[in-house]
């Protein structure tokens, strides 16, 4: 009987090294954002003149949880490089590049090298979230138009 008690104590101590958090959330990537995404960023709140939508196309390539790609402006020119991480159904990203702002088709102002960051919830072929950077906070909605990373 004495060896059984000691055996259980040793077994309990050994099992403490195996106790960890939820390993599935640390290692499992649930969504794949690889592909071409079209949509827009909305600056301002609600409908009306204070709200502007800026169209964009993102071309993303995912390897494991890491994502790299490009963000294109409405004229098809690369605006920024995009890097981020997918964790579960969330895509955290940062876009860095040369951004232009056009209030009208004739007024085009160079904002310079800027960085934006945000977080998106990915639901199948739709990605929506919030972004922070110059002229933001913004909300955005992108829809996957191709499962392949097709450049514009």
C-alpha positions in Angstrom: 0.0 0.0 0.0 2.9 2.4 0.7 4.3 2.1 -2.8 0.9 2.9 -4.3 0.7 6.2 -2.4 4.2 7.2 -3.5 3.5 6.2 -7.1 0.4 8.5 -7.2 2.4 11.4 -5.7 5.1 10.9 -8.3 2.6 10.6 -11.1 0.8 13.8 -9.9 4.1 15.7 -9.9 5.0 14.5 -13.4 1.7 15.5 -14.8 2.2 19.2 -13.6 4.8 19.6 -16.4 2.1 18.8 -18.9 -0.4 21.3 -17.7 -0.7 24.2 -20.2 -3.3 26.5 -21.6 -5.5 25.7 -24.5 -2.9 24.4 -27.0 -5.4 24.6 -29.9 -5.7 28.3 -29.8 -1.9 28.6 -29.8 -1.2 26.3 -32.7 -4.3 26.1 -34.8 -4.9 28.6 -37.6 -8.5 28.4 -38.5 -8.8 30.7 -41.6 -6.7 31.2 -44.7 -6.6 34.7 -46.1 -4.6 33.8 -49.2 -6.2 35.4 -52.3 -7.4 38.7 -53.8 -9.7 40.9 -51.8 -11.6 43.9 -53.0 -13.5 46.4 -50.9 -13.2 49.8 -49.3 -12.1 51.6 -46.2 -14.7 54.0 -44.7 -13.4 57.1 -43.0 -15.9 59.0 -40.8 -19.1 57.9 -39.2 -22.5 57.4 -40.8 -23.8 58.5 -44.1 -23.3 62.0 -45.4 -20.5 64.3 -46.5 -18.3 63.6 -43.5 -17.9 59.9 -44.6 -15.6 58.9 -47.4 -15.0 55.5 -48.9 -11.6 54.6 -50.3 -11.6 51.5 -52.6 -8.7 49.1 -52.4 -7.6 45.7 -53.5 -5.4 43.5 -51.3 -3.4 40.6 -52.6 -2.4 38.3 -49.8 -0.3 35.2 -49.4 -0.4 33.2 -46.2 2.1 30.6 -45.0 1.2 29.1 -41.7 0.0 32.0 -39.5 2.1 34.6 -41.3 0.7 36.8 -44.1 2.4 39.0 -46.6 1.0 41.0 -49.5 0.3 44.3 -51.2 -2.5 46.9 -51.0 -3.5 48.6 -54.3 -5.2 51.9 -54.7 -8.1 52.5 -57.1 -5.7 53.3 -60.0 -4.0 49.8 -59.7 -0.8 51.2 -58.2 0.7 49.5 -55.1 0.1 51.7 -52.1 1.6 49.6 -49.4 3.1 46.3 -48.3 0.9 44.3 -45.9 2.2 42.0 -43.2 0.3 40.3 -40.5 -0.6 37.3 -38.5 -3.7 35.1 -38.4 -4.8 33.8 -35.1 -8.0 31.7 -35.2 -10.5 33.9 -37.1 -8.6 37.2 -36.5 -6.2 38.8 -38.9 -3.9 41.4 -37.3 -2.1 43.4 -39.9 0.1 46.4 -40.7 0.3 48.2 -44.0 3.3 50.4 -44.7 3.8 52.5 -47.9 3.4 55.6 -49.9 -0.2 56.7 -49.6 -2.0 59.2 -51.7 -5.2 61.0 -50.8 -7.6 62.3 -53.4 -10.5 64.5 -52.2 -11.6 65.0 -55.8 -10.3 63.5 -59.1 -8.3 66.7 -59.6 -7.0 67.2 -56.1 -4.3 64.7 -55.3 -2.1 65.1 -52.2 0.8 62.9 -51.2 0.6 61.8 -47.6 4.1 60.3 -47.6 5.4 57.1 -46.1 2.8 56.1 -43.6 1.8 53.1 -41.6 -1.6 51.8 -40.8 -2.5 48.9 -38.6 -5.7 47.0 -37.9 -7.5 43.9 -37.0 -10.1 42.0 -39.0 -12.5 39.2 -38.4 -12.4 36.7 -41.2 -15.6 34.9 -42.1 -15.1 32.7 -45.1 -14.7 35.1 -48.0 -15.4 38.3 -46.0 -13.0 40.3 -43.9 -14.1 43.3 -41.8 -12.6 45.3 -39.0 -11.1 48.6 -37.9 -7.9 50.4 -38.8 -5.8 53.1 -37.3 -3.5 55.6 -39.1 -3.5 59.0 -40.8 -7.2 60.1 -41.2 -8.5 57.1 -39.2 -10.0 55.4 -37.2 -11.5 53.6 -40.2 -13.8 50.6 -40.7 -13.3 48.4 -43.7 -15.0 45.5 -45.5 -13.1 43.4 -48.0 -14.5 40.4 -50.0 -12.4 37.7 -51.5 -12.8 37.8 -55.3 -10.3 35.0 -56.0 -8.7 32.3 -53.9 -5.4 33.1 -55.7 -3.1 36.0 -55.1 -3.8 37.8 -58.4 -2.0 41.1 -58.9 -4.1 43.9 -60.4 
